[in-house]
Amino acid sequence: MSKSIMIQGTMSNAGKSLLVAGLCRIFMQDGFSAAPFKSQNMALNSYITKDGLEMGRAQVIQAQAAGLEPSVLMNPILLKPTNDIGSQVIVNGEVLGNMNARDYFTYKKKLVPVIKAAYDKLQETADIIVIEGAGSPAEINLKENDIVNMGLAKLVDAPVLLVGDIDRGGVFAQLIGTLMLLEKEEQERVKGLIINKFRGDKTILDPGISMLEVKGGKPVVGVIPYMDISIEDEDSLTTRFEKKEKALIDIAVIRFPRISNFTDFDRFEQLKDVSVRYVKSVAELGSPDMILLPGSKNTMGDLKWMRQNGLEAAVKKMSESCVVFGICGGYQMLGKSISDPFCTEEGGNIRGMELLAIDTVLKKDKIRTQVTGRFCSLGGELSSLSGMEIEGYEIHMGVSSREAEASPISVLTDKKDGADKADGAFLTNVYGTYVHGIFDHGEIAPAIVRCLAEKKGISYDGGRPMDHKIFRETQYDKLAKVLREYLDMDYIYDLLGVEHKRVDW
């Protein structure tokens, strides 16, 4: 029988996801098989597993930190918001359907057997399961039939560590207030408190910690410093959207209201002298070297948003002299038309940006697959990508057909069935693809930056960047090292009831 421990937070973005990833890494380093688990995740950043199933990227990151292949068992329920009051509900990696918030609130108790089955299956291979809560357990309006915080902790009998974010201020009130709003049985399940994102001299904090332990009746098992680590954020609360500084090579990402999978562009942020800015107005756009149109959970609605605020016209004009690259929903927007005969999004038809000779029809069924392949012989500023290998995944509701004058951007092989197909399209300096993660593979991102620099007539020497997968591993190790230093790991192992040898990493 696996041991388990659960990380809950006083609020969203308190650092739960990162702590779970770090603990998974520590347990793996110490010789245990560890697995992450989040019963329900609400996110627009998702991933396709090898067997073609969809899950939240936060649990993908945690799985990678644990040295595991991502599995939907780690995230059996995924909610992808389609508007302010509704989401697409994905269960065990498959689309169940769209529900408004009230309907889902009533329905979710039916998913308890699904959650328990996934958890029990994980137990067959994991020594330790590290569970992540969602939001706060003190959201008293949502506690009825809870399936992701204290309700889940009780279901699987997991001890809880409660984490608060001191960087936002009021961490003592966060932690004490959360404890006060819990039922007595829930309070007893909390076995320790963690203060996260601390900056400064800890000795100044010590008197507050002593008082916190007295008033809360719980030990503080760690004060984690603010960490400079390059690991994916939770999508809805990322701070990367706030970055506006321009570097030698400037890349602008259109920040749609329903932006999804912006993690596609993380690779560029790791390159020297490259800025990645997320923009939502013509004034913010400026004169970038490349414009990226990301994925969207509401492609038609986000295209209308671009049309209304002037970004569509600005991007079309700049495409005459600037590289424009669209992925998934962004690729669909670049075409001539999008039609929605099954009301997958908003129904009806909409004119596209007319920069690529493609037409898209939104379908009932979602395409979900991992792919490999190569770029075709490309024209325009990115012609040096021709022949380079591609790897990534597709996740989309639409099918796009190219007109005779449109050339595909790549030829792909479906990892699941081995079938080959042409993907995407390009025309002059406008490029589009359905492949998420395309910039992570090999030398694609550095090659694009060199092309942009050459166009500006400057020499770009960003050095030879570390392979993305190797870089990712160094960040997980860095995270684990920090947590080992600032968390009481002996206390955590005692909570688990697991014997361990102290390992020097």
DRENROVEX-760789 format. One record per residue (C-alpha): x negated, z, y negated; residue in three letters. Coordinates in steps of 0.5 Angstrom, whole numbers, plus 500, padded with zeros to 3 digits. Example, Ala and Ser with C-alpha at 12.3 -4.5 7.8 and 13.67 -1.06 7.14 Angstrom:
475516509ALA;473514502SER;
# end
This chain:
500500500MET;497498493SER;496503488LYS;499501481SER;498503474ILE;502501468MET;500500461ILE;506500456GLN;506500448GLY;509503442THR;510496439MET;509489441SER;502487440ASN;499494441ALA;494491445GLY;497491452LYS;495484455SER;488485453LEU;488492456LEU;491490463VAL;486484463ALA;480489462GLY;482493467LEU;483488472CYS;476486470ARG;473493471ILE;477494478PHE;474487480MET;467489478GLN;468495482ASP;470492488GLY;477492489PHE;482487489SER;486487483ALA;492483480ALA;496483474PRO;504484474PHE;509483468LYS;516483471SER;519479464GLN;515475459ASN;517472453MET;513467451ALA;512459449LEU;505459451ASN;506457459SER;502455465TYR;503451471ILE;500453477THR;497449483LYS;504449486ASP;507446480GLY;511453478LEU;511455471GLU;509462468MET;506466462GLY;499464460ARG;498472458ALA;498473466GLN;494467467VAL;488470463ILE;489477467GLN;489473473ALA;483470471GLN;480476469ALA;481479476ALA;478473479GLY;484470482LEU;488464482GLU;494465477PRO;501466481SER;508466479VAL;508473483LEU;505476477MET;510474472ASN;517472476PRO;521472470ILE;519468464LEU;523467457LEU;522461453LYS;526462446PRO;529455444THR;532458438ASN;533465434ASP;538467439ILE;537464446GLY;532462451SER;530458457GLN;530463463VAL;525461468ILE;525465475VAL;520465480ASN;517459476GLY;523454476GLU;528453470VAL;534457472LEU;538455465GLY;539457458ASN;542463456MET;544466449ASN;541473448ALA;547477450ARG;549473456ASP;542474459TYR;542482457PHE;548482462THR;545478467TYR;538481468LYS;540486472LYS;541481478LYS;534479477LEU;531486480VAL;531484487PRO;527478485VAL;522482481ILE;521487487LYS;520482492ALA;515479487ALA;511486487TYR;512487494ASP;509480496LYS;503482491LEU;502488494GLN;500485501GLU;493482498THR;492487492ALA;489494492ASP;491495485ILE;496492481ILE;496493473VAL;503492470ILE;504490463GLU;510493459GLY;514489454ALA;515491447GLY;516498447SER;520503452PRO;523506446ALA;527500444GLU;533505445ILE;538499444ASN;535495450LEU;534501455LYS;540500459GLU;538496465ASN;531496463ASP;527491468ILE;520491464VAL;518498461ASN;520505464MET;526502469GLY;520498472LEU;515504472ALA;521508476LYS;522502481LEU;515501483VAL;513509482ASP;507507477ALA;504512472PRO;504510465VAL;499510460LEU;502509453LEU;498505447VAL;498505440GLY;495500435ASP;492504429ILE;490498425ASP;497497423ARG;497505421GLY;501510423GLY;499511430VAL;500518431PHE;507517429ALA;508511434GLN;505515440LEU;509522438ILE;515518436GLY;515514442THR;515520447LEU;520523443MET;525517444LEU;524517452LEU;528521457GLU;525527460LYS;523524467GLU;520518463GLU;516523459GLN;513526465GLU;511519467ARG;507518461VAL;500520464LYS;496519458GLY;495516451LEU;490510448ILE;489509441ILE;487501440ASN;484497435LYS;480503431PHE;475501426ARG;470507423GLY;467513425ASP;471517431LYS;469524429THR;474523423ILE;479521428LEU;478527432ASP;482533429PRO;488528429GLY;487527436ILE;487534438SER;493535434MET;496529438LEU;494532445GLU;498538443VAL;504535440LYS;505530445GLY;503534451GLY;499528454LYS;491527454PRO;488521450VAL;484517455VAL;481513450GLY;480510443VAL;478503443ILE;475500438PRO;477493434TYR;474488439MET;471481437ASP;472478443ILE;475471444SER;481471449ILE;488468448GLU;493472444ASP;500473445GLU;503467442ASP;508470437SER;504475434LEU;497471434THR;493473428THR;489466428ARG;495463424PHE;493466418GLU;486463418LYS;485458412LYS;478457411GLU;475450412LYS;469449415ALA;464443416LEU;469439420ILE;476441419ASP;482441424ILE;489442422ALA;494444427VAL;502443425ILE;505450426ARG;512448428PHE;517453428PRO;518453436ARG;510451437ILE;508452444SER;501452448ASN;497452441PHE;492455446THR;490448447ASP;486448441PHE;482454443ASP;476450445ARG;475448438PHE;475455435GLU;469456439GLN;465450436LEU;460451431LYS;462449424ASP;469447426VAL;475450423SER;482450426VAL;488451421ARG;495452422TYR;499449417VAL;507449415LYS;507445409SER;504439405VAL;500444400ALA;497447406GLU;495441410LEU;490439405GLY;485433407SER;483435414PRO;478431419ASP;484431424MET;491433425ILE;494436431LEU;501436433LEU;502441439PRO;507442444GLY;514444442SER;520448445LYS;525444441ASN;522437439THR;527434436MET;529440431GLY;521441430ASP;521434428LEU;527435423LYS;523440420TRP;517436419MET;522431416ARG;525436411GLN;519439408ASN;515433407GLY;510434413LEU;512428417GLU;511423411ALA;504426409ALA;502426416VAL;504418417LYS;500417410LYS;494420413MET;494417419SER;491411416GLU;484414415SER;485421419CYS;485422426VAL;492424429VAL;493427436PHE;499429439GLY;500433445ILE;507434449CYS;512435444GLY;507433439GLY;506426443TYR;513425443GLN;514426436MET;509420434LEU;513415438GLY;519411436LYS;525415438SER;527421442ILE;534421445SER;537427449ASP;543424453PRO;544431457PHE;543436451CYS;537438453THR;535440446GLU;540438441GLU;543432444GLY;544425441GLY;538421438ASN;533421433ILE;528417430ARG;521418431GLY;515418427MET;513411429GLU;506411430LEU;506410437LEU;510404441ALA;513409445ILE;521411447ASP;522418450THR;528420453VAL;529428455LEU;531429462LYS;535435465LYS;529437470ASP;522439468LYS;516436470ILE;511441472ARG;504439475THR;497440475GLN;493433474VAL;486430473THR;484423471GLY;480419466ARG;480417459PHE;482409459CYS;478404454SER;480407447LEU;479404441GLY;479408434GLY;475413432GLU;475417439LEU;473411442SER;467415445SER;471419449LEU;472412454SER;471414461GLY;471421460MET;474426466GLU;480429464ILE;483436467GLU;489440465GLY;497440467TYR;504437464GLU;510441463ILE;515437459HIS;523435460MET;522428457GLY;519421460VAL;516417455SER;516409456SER;511405453ARG;512398450GLU;508392451ALA;503393445GLU;502400447ALA;496402451SER;495408455PRO;490414453ILE;489415460SER;490414468VAL;492421471LEU;492423479THR;497429480ASP;494434484LYS;500436488LYS;502429491ASP;496425489GLY;500420486ALA;496416480ASP;500414473LYS;498412466ALA;499417461ASP;500417453GLY;498412448ALA;494410443PHE;494406437LEU;488405432THR;486413430ASN;493416433VAL;493418440TYR;498422444GLY;498425451THR;502430456TYR;496433458VAL;495441456HIS;488444456GLY;485437455ILE;480439450PHE;478445455ASP;475440460HIS;467438460GLY;465435453GLU;471433450ILE;472437445ALA;465437442PRO;465429443ALA;471429438ILE;467433433VAL;461429433ARG;466423432CYS;469426426LEU;462428423ALA;460421424GLU;466418421LYS;464423415LYS;457420415GLY;454427417ILE;450429422SER;453434427TYR;448439431ASP;453444434GLY;448445439GLY;450445447ARG;456449447PRO;457453453MET;462451459ASP;469453457HIS;470457464LYS;463460463ILE;464462456PHE;471465458ARG;468469464GLU;463472459THR;468474455GLN;472478460TYR;465481462ASP;464483455LYS;472486454LEU;470490461ALA;464493458LYS;467495452VAL;473499456LEU;468502460ARG;465505454GLU;471508451TYR;476509456LEU;476515461ASP;475511467MET;474517472ASP;481519469TYR;484513471ILE;481512478TYR;484519479ASP;491517477LEU;491512482LEU;488516487GLY;482511489VAL;475513490GLU;470509486HIS;463509485LYS;460509478ARG;458502477VAL;453500471ASP;455494468TRP;
# end
